[in-house]
Amino acid sequence: PTPCGELTVEGNHIHHVMQLLSDGGGIYTLGRQPGTVLRGNCIHHVPPNAGRAESNGMFLDEGTDAMQIEGNLIHDVACSPLRFHRAQRVIVNNNLLVVAQNKPPVAYNATNAATIAQSGNLIGASAADFGDAATEIRRKCGPSAEVLAAWLAESDAAEEAGNSSDAGLDEPSTEAPVVEDAEPPAP
């Protein structure tokens, strides 16, 4: 059993994932996580698979239990937006799911569909089908324009000063590493 629980994954803009791997998703869970909520995320551009098993917008895997999925927008996903594998007692409410041609909105692998409570989910052929509701979720996901501008300005300033986070990555160091004795943290 996992010690995880009471987690909130909210307001993330997740896209162009699962390009090299398969059997996953924009958000992936594993095991019982009571009280966990996946809310208000925008997930898109997930390819079908890079290997044998499909990839999805959200993949709730092996024993995912006792969590809630609400108010997410999942679009441009080649397979089902949501996939459950041996999951149970998951509440799925008020999500906007864009479904690829000939794909179900939810895939159940070794999962009793009756254990997944669903209400208020909207299914469409395009994110545009949801109008303002999709726009509102997108607007709340990821960093704001102000935060992005600040990050870019900080990155540019660091690069100009020669302190960028990737400075020297291509140049091997000729200095010997310094190892310091450290006290273990107090209990």
ChimeraX commands (.cxc) that place a marker at each C-alpha (Angstrom):
marker #1 position 0.00,0.00,0.00 radius 0.5
marker #1 position 1.09,3.54,-0.67 radius 0.5
marker #1 position 1.27,6.14,2.08 radius 0.5
marker #1 position -0.05,8.76,-0.34 radius 0.5
marker #1 position -3.30,10.56,0.22 radius 0.5
marker #1 position -4.99,13.94,0.50 radius 0.5
marker #1 position -3.09,15.20,-2.58 radius 0.5
marker #1 position -4.39,17.90,-4.91 radius 0.5
marker #1 position -3.19,18.08,-8.52 radius 0.5
marker #1 position -4.76,21.28,-9.81 radius 0.5
marker #1 position -4.40,23.86,-12.56 radius 0.5
marker #1 position -1.72,22.15,-14.61 radius 0.5
marker #1 position -1.30,22.55,-18.36 radius 0.5
marker #1 position 0.01,19.16,-19.49 radius 0.5
marker #1 position 0.68,18.59,-23.17 radius 0.5
marker #1 position 2.74,16.68,-25.73 radius 0.5
marker #1 position 3.54,13.95,-23.20 radius 0.5
marker #1 position 4.06,10.21,-23.76 radius 0.5
marker #1 position 6.11,10.86,-26.89 radius 0.5
marker #1 position 8.67,8.13,-26.10 radius 0.5
marker #1 position 6.90,5.92,-23.59 radius 0.5
marker #1 position 3.58,4.14,-23.50 radius 0.5
marker #1 position 1.12,2.79,-20.93 radius 0.5
marker #1 position 0.76,6.11,-19.14 radius 0.5
marker #1 position -0.92,9.47,-19.39 radius 0.5
marker #1 position -0.73,13.19,-18.79 radius 0.5
marker #1 position -1.58,12.35,-15.19 radius 0.5
marker #1 position -0.82,8.85,-13.90 radius 0.5
marker #1 position -1.84,7.39,-10.56 radius 0.5
marker #1 position -1.01,4.10,-8.91 radius 0.5
marker #1 position -2.47,2.69,-5.72 radius 0.5
marker #1 position -4.87,3.83,-3.06 radius 0.5
marker #1 position -4.75,7.59,-2.46 radius 0.5
marker #1 position -7.69,8.51,-0.25 radius 0.5
marker #1 position -8.81,12.10,-0.46 radius 0.5
marker #1 position -6.76,12.87,-3.57 radius 0.5
marker #1 position -8.33,15.29,-6.06 radius 0.5
marker #1 position -7.31,15.82,-9.71 radius 0.5
marker #1 position -8.97,19.14,-10.54 radius 0.5
marker #1 position -8.97,21.82,-13.22 radius 0.5
marker #1 position -6.14,20.43,-15.34 radius 0.5
marker #1 position -5.86,20.87,-19.11 radius 0.5
marker #1 position -4.33,17.83,-20.81 radius 0.5
marker #1 position -3.84,17.58,-24.56 radius 0.5
marker #1 position -1.78,16.15,-27.40 radius 0.5
marker #1 position -1.19,12.65,-26.08 radius 0.5
marker #1 position -0.31,10.20,-28.89 radius 0.5
marker #1 position -1.79,6.68,-29.03 radius 0.5
marker #1 position 1.30,4.84,-27.79 radius 0.5
marker #1 position 5.01,4.53,-28.37 radius 0.5
marker #1 position 5.01,0.85,-27.44 radius 0.5
marker #1 position 2.40,-1.79,-26.80 radius 0.5
marker #1 position -0.12,-0.25,-24.39 radius 0.5
marker #1 position -2.11,2.89,-25.09 radius 0.5
marker #1 position -1.52,6.25,-23.48 radius 0.5
marker #1 position -4.37,8.42,-22.23 radius 0.5
marker #1 position -5.15,11.85,-20.85 radius 0.5
marker #1 position -5.36,10.40,-17.34 radius 0.5
marker #1 position -4.42,6.82,-16.52 radius 0.5
marker #1 position -5.65,5.58,-13.15 radius 0.5
marker #1 position -3.70,2.35,-12.75 radius 0.5
marker #1 position -3.41,-0.69,-10.46 radius 0.5
marker #1 position -5.48,-0.16,-7.37 radius 0.5
marker #1 position -6.22,3.54,-7.78 radius 0.5
marker #1 position -8.91,3.99,-5.17 radius 0.5
marker #1 position -10.75,6.68,-3.21 radius 0.5
marker #1 position -10.04,9.74,-5.31 radius 0.5
marker #1 position -11.95,12.39,-7.22 radius 0.5
marker #1 position -11.45,13.69,-10.77 radius 0.5
marker #1 position -13.30,16.94,-11.43 radius 0.5
marker #1 position -13.42,19.90,-13.77 radius 0.5
marker #1 position -10.62,18.84,-16.13 radius 0.5
marker #1 position -10.38,19.48,-19.87 radius 0.5
marker #1 position -8.86,16.62,-21.86 radius 0.5
marker #1 position -8.61,16.98,-25.64 radius 0.5
marker #1 position -6.52,15.91,-28.64 radius 0.5
marker #1 position -5.80,12.54,-27.05 radius 0.5
marker #1 position -5.50,9.70,-29.55 radius 0.5
marker #1 position -7.07,7.13,-27.20 radius 0.5
marker #1 position -9.65,7.43,-24.42 radius 0.5
marker #1 position -9.31,10.60,-22.33 radius 0.5
marker #1 position -9.67,8.52,-19.13 radius 0.5
marker #1 position -8.49,4.95,-18.54 radius 0.5
marker #1 position -8.99,2.88,-15.40 radius 0.5
marker #1 position -7.06,-0.32,-14.71 radius 0.5
marker #1 position -8.04,-2.22,-11.57 radius 0.5
marker #1 position -9.38,1.00,-10.08 radius 0.5
marker #1 position -12.37,1.45,-7.79 radius 0.5
marker #1 position -14.30,4.05,-5.82 radius 0.5
marker #1 position -13.29,6.94,-8.06 radius 0.5
marker #1 position -15.65,9.90,-8.49 radius 0.5
marker #1 position -15.52,11.52,-11.93 radius 0.5
marker #1 position -17.52,14.78,-12.12 radius 0.5
marker #1 position -17.93,17.72,-14.48 radius 0.5
marker #1 position -15.02,16.99,-16.82 radius 0.5
marker #1 position -14.86,18.07,-20.46 radius 0.5
marker #1 position -13.70,15.12,-22.52 radius 0.5
marker #1 position -12.97,15.34,-26.24 radius 0.5
marker #1 position -13.15,11.90,-27.76 radius 0.5
marker #1 position -11.11,10.71,-30.74 radius 0.5
marker #1 position -13.01,8.99,-33.51 radius 0.5
marker #1 position -14.15,5.47,-32.56 radius 0.5
marker #1 position -12.79,5.75,-29.01 radius 0.5
marker #1 position -14.83,5.65,-25.80 radius 0.5
marker #1 position -14.51,8.58,-23.38 radius 0.5
marker #1 position -13.56,6.16,-20.61 radius 0.5
marker #1 position -11.69,2.85,-20.96 radius 0.5
marker #1 position -12.11,0.20,-18.27 radius 0.5
marker #1 position -9.35,-2.43,-18.09 radius 0.5
marker #1 position -10.05,-5.02,-15.39 radius 0.5
marker #1 position -12.22,-2.39,-13.67 radius 0.5
marker #1 position -15.86,-2.78,-12.75 radius 0.5
marker #1 position -17.43,0.32,-14.33 radius 0.5
marker #1 position -20.02,0.37,-11.53 radius 0.5
marker #1 position -17.26,1.33,-9.05 radius 0.5
marker #1 position -16.50,4.53,-11.00 radius 0.5
marker #1 position -19.17,7.13,-10.14 radius 0.5
marker #1 position -19.70,9.63,-12.96 radius 0.5
marker #1 position -21.88,12.71,-13.26 radius 0.5
marker #1 position -21.93,15.94,-15.22 radius 0.5
marker #1 position -19.15,14.97,-17.62 radius 0.5
marker #1 position -19.52,16.45,-21.10 radius 0.5
marker #1 position -18.33,14.58,-24.18 radius 0.5
marker #1 position -17.48,16.40,-27.40 radius 0.5
marker #1 position -15.69,16.01,-30.72 radius 0.5
marker #1 position -13.62,19.20,-30.20 radius 0.5
marker #1 position -12.70,21.53,-27.33 radius 0.5
marker #1 position -14.65,24.20,-29.22 radius 0.5
marker #1 position -17.81,22.18,-28.48 radius 0.5
marker #1 position -17.55,23.33,-24.85 radius 0.5
marker #1 position -17.24,27.07,-25.56 radius 0.5
marker #1 position -16.61,29.25,-22.52 radius 0.5
marker #1 position -16.29,26.28,-20.14 radius 0.5
marker #1 position -13.17,25.03,-21.97 radius 0.5
marker #1 position -11.75,28.55,-22.20 radius 0.5
marker #1 position -12.19,29.05,-18.46 radius 0.5
marker #1 position -10.31,25.84,-17.59 radius 0.5
marker #1 position -7.51,26.73,-20.02 radius 0.5
marker #1 position -7.25,30.23,-18.54 radius 0.5
marker #1 position -6.68,28.85,-15.05 radius 0.5
marker #1 position -4.05,26.26,-16.07 radius 0.5
marker #1 position -0.34,26.78,-15.98 radius 0.5
marker #1 position 1.51,29.93,-15.04 radius 0.5
marker #1 position 0.02,33.32,-15.86 radius 0.5
marker #1 position 1.46,35.53,-18.59 radius 0.5
marker #1 position 3.00,37.71,-15.85 radius 0.5
marker #1 position 4.75,34.74,-14.24 radius 0.5
marker #1 position 6.03,33.51,-17.60 radius 0.5
marker #1 position 7.36,36.97,-18.45 radius 0.5
marker #1 position 9.15,37.15,-15.09 radius 0.5
marker #1 position 10.70,33.69,-15.60 radius 0.5
marker #1 position 11.88,34.61,-19.08 radius 0.5
marker #1 position 13.34,37.93,-17.90 radius 0.5
marker #1 position 15.12,36.19,-15.02 radius 0.5
marker #1 position 16.45,33.49,-17.34 radius 0.5
marker #1 position 17.66,36.07,-19.88 radius 0.5
marker #1 position 19.37,38.11,-17.15 radius 0.5
marker #1 position 21.08,35.01,-15.74 radius 0.5
marker #1 position 22.24,33.98,-19.20 radius 0.5
marker #1 position 23.66,37.44,-19.88 radius 0.5
marker #1 position 25.50,37.29,-16.55 radius 0.5
marker #1 position 26.81,33.81,-17.38 radius 0.5
marker #1 position 24.78,32.24,-14.60 radius 0.5
marker #1 position 22.15,30.39,-16.59 radius 0.5
marker #1 position 21.01,27.08,-15.20 radius 0.5
marker #1 position 22.40,25.30,-18.24 radius 0.5
marker #1 position 25.73,27.16,-18.34 radius 0.5
marker #1 position 28.63,24.77,-18.65 radius 0.5
marker #1 position 26.59,21.66,-19.34 radius 0.5
marker #1 position 28.49,20.98,-22.55 radius 0.5
marker #1 position 31.89,21.71,-21.04 radius 0.5
marker #1 position 33.44,19.01,-18.82 radius 0.5
marker #1 position 34.83,20.23,-15.52 radius 0.5
marker #1 position 38.55,19.82,-14.85 radius 0.5
marker #1 position 38.16,20.49,-11.14 radius 0.5
marker #1 position 38.07,17.68,-8.59 radius 0.5
marker #1 position 34.77,17.47,-6.72 radius 0.5
marker #1 position 34.73,18.88,-3.21 radius 0.5
marker #1 position 33.25,16.58,-0.59 radius 0.5
marker #1 position 32.38,18.06,2.78 radius 0.5
marker #1 position 31.54,16.18,5.94 radius 0.5
marker #1 position 28.00,16.88,6.92 radius 0.5
marker #1 position 26.12,16.23,10.11 radius 0.5
marker #1 position 22.99,14.14,9.68 radius 0.5
marker #1 position 19.81,16.12,10.29 radius 0.5
marker #1 position 18.53,16.08,13.85 radius 0.5
marker #1 position 15.52,13.80,14.39 radius 0.5
marker link #1:1,2 radius 0.2
marker link #1:2,3 radius 0.2
marker link #1:3,4 radius 0.2
marker link #1:4,5 radius 0.2
marker link #1:5,6 radius 0.2
marker link #1:6,7 radius 0.2
marker link #1:7,8 radius 0.2
marker link #1:8,9 radius 0.2
marker link #1:9,10 radius 0.2
marker link #1:10,11 radius 0.2
marker link #1:11,12 radius 0.2
marker link #1:12,13 radius 0.2
marker link #1:13,14 radius 0.2
marker link #1:14,15 radius 0.2
marker link #1:15,16 radius 0.2
marker link #1:16,17 radius 0.2
marker link #1:17,18 radius 0.2
marker link #1:18,19 radius 0.2
marker link #1:19,20 radius 0.2
marker link #1:20,21 radius 0.2
marker link #1:21,22 radius 0.2
marker link #1:22,23 radius 0.2
marker link #1:23,24 radius 0.2
marker link #1:24,25 radius 0.2
marker link #1:25,26 radius 0.2
marker link #1:26,27 radius 0.2
marker link #1:27,28 radius 0.2
marker link #1:28,29 radius 0.2
marker link #1:29,30 radius 0.2
marker link #1:30,31 radius 0.2
marker link #1:31,32 radius 0.2
marker link #1:32,33 radius 0.2
marker link #1:33,34 radius 0.2
marker link #1:34,35 radius 0.2
marker link #1:35,36 radius 0.2
marker link #1:36,37 radius 0.2
marker link #1:37,38 radius 0.2
marker link #1:38,39 radius 0.2
marker link #1:39,40 radius 0.2
marker link #1:40,41 radius 0.2
marker link #1:41,42 radius 0.2
marker link #1:42,43 radius 0.2
marker link #1:43,44 radius 0.2
marker link #1:44,45 radius 0.2
marker link #1:45,46 radius 0.2
marker link #1:46,47 radius 0.2
marker link #1:47,48 radius 0.2
marker link #1:48,49 radius 0.2
marker link #1:49,50 radius 0.2
marker link #1:50,51 radius 0.2
marker link #1:51,52 radius 0.2
marker link #1:52,53 radius 0.2
marker link #1:53,54 radius 0.2
marker link #1:54,55 radius 0.2
marker link #1:55,56 radius 0.2
marker link #1:56,57 radius 0.2
marker link #1:57,58 radius 0.2
marker link #1:58,59 radius 0.2
marker link #1:59,60 radius 0.2
marker link #1:60,61 radius 0.2
marker link #1:61,62 radius 0.2
marker link #1:62,63 radius 0.2
marker link #1:63,64 radius 0.2
marker link #1:64,65 radius 0.2
marker link #1:65,66 radius 0.2
marker link #1:66,67 radius 0.2
marker link #1:67,68 radius 0.2
marker link #1:68,69 radius 0.2
marker link #1:69,70 radius 0.2
marker link #1:70,71 radius 0.2
marker link #1:71,72 radius 0.2
marker link #1:72,73 radius 0.2
marker link #1:73,74 radius 0.2
marker link #1:74,75 radius 0.2
marker link #1:75,76 radius 0.2
marker link #1:76,77 radius 0.2
marker link #1:77,78 radius 0.2
marker link #1:78,79 radius 0.2
marker link #1:79,80 radius 0.2
marker link #1:80,81 radius 0.2
marker link #1:81,82 radius 0.2
marker link #1:82,83 radius 0.2
marker link #1:83,84 radius 0.2
marker link #1:84,85 radius 0.2
marker link #1:85,86 radius 0.2
marker link #1:86,87 radius 0.2
marker link #1:87,88 radius 0.2
marker link #1:88,89 radius 0.2
marker link #1:89,90 radius 0.2
marker link #1:90,91 radius 0.2
marker link #1:91,92 radius 0.2
marker link #1:92,93 radius 0.2
marker link #1:93,94 radius 0.2
marker link #1:94,95 radius 0.2
marker link #1:95,96 radius 0.2
marker link #1:96,97 radius 0.2
marker link #1:97,98 radius 0.2
marker link #1:98,99 radius 0.2
marker link #1:99,100 radius 0.2
marker link #1:100,101 radius 0.2
marker link #1:101,102 radius 0.2
marker link #1:102,103 radius 0.2
marker link #1:103,104 radius 0.2
marker link #1:104,105 radius 0.2
marker link #1:105,106 radius 0.2
marker link #1:106,107 radius 0.2
marker link #1:107,108 radius 0.2
marker link #1:108,109 radius 0.2
marker link #1:109,110 radius 0.2
marker link #1:110,111 radius 0.2
marker link #1:111,112 radius 0.2
marker link #1:112,113 radius 0.2
marker link #1:113,114 radius 0.2
marker link #1:114,115 radius 0.2
marker link #1:115,116 radius 0.2
marker link #1:116,117 radius 0.2
marker link #1:117,118 radius 0.2
marker link #1:118,119 radius 0.2
marker link #1:119,120 radius 0.2
marker link #1:120,121 radius 0.2
marker link #1:121,122 radius 0.2
marker link #1:122,123 radius 0.2
marker link #1:123,124 radius 0.2
marker link #1:124,125 radius 0.2
marker link #1:125,126 radius 0.2
marker link #1:126,127 radius 0.2
marker link #1:127,128 radius 0.2
marker link #1:128,129 radius 0.2
marker link #1:129,130 radius 0.2
marker link #1:130,131 radius 0.2
marker link #1:131,132 radius 0.2
marker link #1:132,133 radius 0.2
marker link #1:133,134 radius 0.2
marker link #1:134,135 radius 0.2
marker link #1:135,136 radius 0.2
marker link #1:136,137 radius 0.2
marker link #1:137,138 radius 0.2
marker link #1:138,139 radius 0.2
marker link #1:139,140 radius 0.2
marker link #1:140,141 radius 0.2
marker link #1:141,142 radius 0.2
marker link #1:142,143 radius 0.2
marker link #1:143,144 radius 0.2
marker link #1:144,145 radius 0.2
marker link #1:145,146 radius 0.2
marker link #1:146,147 radius 0.2
marker link #1:147,148 radius 0.2
marker link #1:148,149 radius 0.2
marker link #1:149,150 radius 0.2
marker link #1:150,151 radius 0.2
marker link #1:151,152 radius 0.2
marker link #1:152,153 radius 0.2
marker link #1:153,154 radius 0.2
marker link #1:154,155 radius 0.2
marker link #1:155,156 radius 0.2
marker link #1:156,157 radius 0.2
marker link #1:157,158 radius 0.2
marker link #1:158,159 radius 0.2
marker link #1:159,160 radius 0.2
marker link #1:160,161 radius 0.2
marker link #1:161,162 radius 0.2
marker link #1:162,163 radius 0.2
marker link #1:163,164 radius 0.2
marker link #1:164,165 radius 0.2
marker link #1:165,166 radius 0.2
marker link #1:166,167 radius 0.2
marker link #1:167,168 radius 0.2
marker link #1:168,169 radius 0.2
marker link #1:169,170 radius 0.2
marker link #1:170,171 radius 0.2
marker link #1:171,172 radius 0.2
marker link #1:172,173 radius 0.2
marker link #1:173,174 radius 0.2
marker link #1:174,175 radius 0.2
marker link #1:175,176 radius 0.2
marker link #1:176,177 radius 0.2
marker link #1:177,178 radius 0.2
marker link #1:178,179 radius 0.2
marker link #1:179,180 radius 0.2
marker link #1:180,181 radius 0.2
marker link #1:181,182 radius 0.2
marker link #1:182,183 radius 0.2
marker link #1:183,184 radius 0.2
marker link #1:184,185 radius 0.2
marker link #1:185,186 radius 0.2
marker link #1:186,187 radius 0.2
view
